Amino acid sequence: MLTVGVDLAAGDERTALAVLHWESGRAFVQSLQLGADDRTIVAAITSSDKAGIDCALGWPEPFTQMVLAHRYGHVRSLPEPGLGSAWRRAMVYRTTDEVIRASIPGLIPLSVSADRLAHAAMRCAALLSMLATAGVDVDRAGGGRILEAYPSASLHRWGLTHRGYKGKHEVPVDALVAATAPWLDLGAFEPLMHTSHDAFDAVIAALTARAAALELVTRPSSTQLAVARVEGWIGVPTAPLSALP
């Protein structure tokens, strides 16, 4: 089995792509690169069994409906002054974002409609279109080839450092190896993971994709499924790392 992890940024230079090969109770980092362009990402995902993308796969449904209403001049559908706070929150956070907020204290996904994440999400929408054209099932709820991954949530569920490792802080590669040893082989790519949190997150996304392939991630309920297929759904592991190989 091959799983892919993509830490997607708006530009190629900050985008990391990981490919993990799984066999006989072991996993190997087959490739790990920074600067992945769209065609490279699409080729890797098309050749994989499951792929985790660290980026929102869609926008809040109330937000898209509001934009459409505004576009066509239906201003009467917008709320009266004074009703703005709760309404704006629905514009900013998706159903899956609110589930993460409620289930993992202190962890709040970035807003795809009101933060810089929107730039990467626009690129992601184009990638999903390219993948669909190539025949890949891009069910945004996670039922097809693609899974929306959130490395911080995966790390939290696996008992690893999930905040404070980006920027100038130490990337928790050693803790990951200690938690997964002896079955995860980082090979020649371990130094890159130490120096790049983007590369590290791509590997975490690929590990999360493996959990999804084994049906060991959270899934939307029957009442959440319709909106998850529009907005996207973050798959959070429901089993420890030891369950993956």
C-alpha positions in Angstrom: 0.0 0.0 0.0 1.1 3.6 -0.7 -0.2 6.5 1.2 0.5 10.1 0.4 0.6 13.2 2.6 0.5 16.7 1.4 1.2 19.8 3.5 -0.4 22.2 1.1 0.5 25.9 0.9 -0.6 28.5 -1.6 2.8 28.3 -3.3 5.0 25.4 -4.4 8.0 26.5 -2.2 6.2 25.8 1.1 4.3 22.7 -0.1 5.6 19.3 1.1 4.8 15.9 -0.3 5.4 12.6 1.4 4.9 9.1 0.1 4.9 6.1 2.5 5.2 2.5 1.5 3.5 -0.1 3.7 4.4 -3.8 3.8 4.6 -6.7 6.3 4.0 -4.6 9.5 6.5 -1.9 8.4 6.3 1.5 6.8 9.1 3.3 4.8 9.2 6.9 3.7 9.6 6.3 0.0 9.9 10.0 -0.9 9.7 13.3 0.8 10.1 16.7 -0.9 9.6 20.4 -0.5 8.5 22.6 -3.4 5.9 20.1 -4.8 4.0 21.5 -7.8 0.4 20.7 -8.8 1.3 18.0 -11.4 3.6 16.2 -9.0 1.0 16.2 -6.3 -1.7 14.9 -8.7 0.6 12.2 -10.0 1.5 11.0 -6.5 -2.1 10.9 -5.3 -3.3 9.2 -8.5 -0.7 6.4 -7.8 -1.6 6.1 -4.2 -4.2 4.0 -2.3 -5.1 6.9 0.1 -4.0 10.5 0.5 -4.2 13.0 3.3 -4.2 16.7 2.4 -3.5 19.2 5.1 -5.9 21.9 3.8 -9.6 22.6 4.0 -11.4 20.8 1.1 -14.3 23.3 1.1 -15.9 26.4 2.6 -18.6 26.7 5.2 -22.0 26.2 3.4 -23.6 29.3 5.0 -20.6 31.3 3.7 -21.0 30.1 0.2 -24.8 30.7 0.3 -24.2 34.2 1.6 -21.7 35.0 -1.2 -24.1 33.8 -3.8 -26.9 35.9 -2.3 -24.7 38.9 -2.1 -23.5 38.4 -5.7 -27.1 38.4 -7.1 -28.3 41.3 -4.9 -30.5 39.3 -2.5 -29.5 41.5 0.4 -32.7 40.8 2.3 -31.4 37.3 3.0 -28.7 38.8 5.1 -29.3 39.2 8.9 -30.4 42.4 10.6 -27.9 44.4 12.6 -27.4 42.9 16.0 -27.6 39.3 14.9 -24.1 39.4 13.5 -21.9 37.5 16.1 -23.4 34.0 15.8 -24.1 34.5 12.1 -20.5 35.4 11.4 -19.2 32.4 13.3 -21.3 30.2 10.9 -19.6 32.0 8.0 -16.1 31.4 9.4 -16.1 27.8 10.7 -17.3 24.6 9.0 -19.2 21.8 10.8 -16.0 19.8 11.0 -14.1 22.7 12.5 -16.7 23.0 15.3 -16.4 19.2 15.9 -12.6 19.6 16.3 -13.1 22.6 18.7 -15.5 20.6 20.8 -13.5 17.3 20.9 -10.0 18.6 21.3 -9.8 21.5 23.9 -7.6 24.4 22.8 -7.4 23.3 19.2 -9.2 25.5 16.7 -8.7 25.0 13.0 -7.9 28.1 10.9 -10.9 29.6 9.1 -11.0 28.8 5.4 -13.1 31.9 4.8 -11.5 34.5 7.0 -7.8 33.6 7.3 -4.8 33.1 5.0 -5.8 29.4 4.7 -8.1 30.6 2.0 -5.2 31.0 -0.4 -4.2 27.4 0.0 -7.8 26.3 -0.2 -8.2 27.9 -3.6 -5.2 25.9 -4.8 -6.7 22.8 -3.2 -10.0 23.3 -5.1 -8.0 23.3 -8.4 -6.1 20.2 -7.3 -9.4 18.4 -6.6 -10.7 19.4 -10.0 -7.5 18.0 -11.6 -7.8 14.8 -9.6 -11.5 14.3 -10.5 -10.6 14.8 -14.2 -8.0 12.0 -13.7 -10.7 9.7 -12.4 -9.9 10.0 -8.7 -12.8 9.8 -6.2 -12.5 13.2 -4.4 -15.4 12.7 -1.9 -14.7 15.6 0.5 -16.2 13.6 3.4 -13.3 11.2 3.2 -15.0 8.2 1.6 -12.9 8.2 -1.5 -9.2 8.5 -2.2 -8.8 11.8 -0.5 -8.9 12.6 3.2 -8.7 16.0 4.8 -5.9 15.7 7.4 -5.1 18.0 10.3 -1.7 17.1 11.6 -2.1 18.9 15.0 -5.2 16.8 15.7 -3.5 13.6 14.7 -0.5 14.3 16.8 -2.8 15.1 19.8 -4.6 11.8 19.4 -1.3 10.0 19.2 -0.1 11.6 22.4 2.7 13.7 20.7 3.5 17.4 20.8 0.9 19.0 18.6 1.6 22.7 19.2 4.6 25.0 19.4 6.9 23.0 17.0 6.6 25.4 14.0 8.9 28.3 13.2 12.0 28.2 15.3 10.9 25.5 17.7 12.2 21.9 17.6 10.2 19.6 15.3 9.2 16.5 17.4 10.7 13.9 15.0 12.5 12.0 17.8 9.2 11.7 19.7 7.5 10.3 16.6 10.2 7.7 16.0 10.1 6.7 19.7 6.3 6.3 19.5 6.4 4.2 16.3 9.6 2.3 16.6 10.6 -0.1 15.2 8.1 -0.1 12.3 8.5 3.4 10.8 11.7 3.9 8.8 12.4 7.5 7.9 15.6 6.6 6.0 17.5 9.4 4.4 14.6 11.8 4.9 14.9 12.1 8.7 17.2 15.2 8.6 14.7 17.1 6.4 11.9 16.3 8.9 14.1 17.8 11.7 14.6 21.1 9.8 11.2 21.5 8.1 7.9 21.4 9.9 6.2 21.3 6.5 8.0 18.0 5.7 7.1 16.7 9.1 3.4 17.6 8.7 3.4 15.9 5.2 4.5 12.6 6.9 1.9 13.0 9.6 -0.7 13.5 6.9 0.5 10.3 5.2 0.2 8.4 8.5 -3.3 9.8 8.9 -4.1 8.6 5.4 -3.1 5.0 6.5 -5.4 5.3 9.5 -8.2 6.3 7.1 -7.5 3.4 4.8 -7.9 1.1 7.8 -11.1 3.0 8.8 -9.5 4.2 12.0 -10.5 7.9 11.7 -13.5 9.9 12.7 -16.3 10.0 10.1 -19.3 12.3 9.8 -22.6 11.1 11.3 -25.6 10.4 9.1 -26.8 13.9 9.8 -23.4 15.5 9.1 -22.6 13.6 5.9 -24.4 15.9 3.4 -22.7 19.0 4.6 -19.3 17.2 5.0 -19.5 16.3 1.3 -19.7 20.0 0.5 -17.5 21.6 3.2 -15.0 18.8 3.8 -14.4 16.6 6.8 -11.3 16.3 9.0 -10.4 12.7 9.7 -8.9 12.4 13.1 -7.3 9.0 14.1 -9.3 6.9 16.5 -6.5 4.4 17.2 -2.9 4.6 18.4 0.1 4.6 16.0 0.7 0.9 16.9 -2.5 0.0 15.0 -1.3 1.3 11.7 1.4 -1.2 10.4 
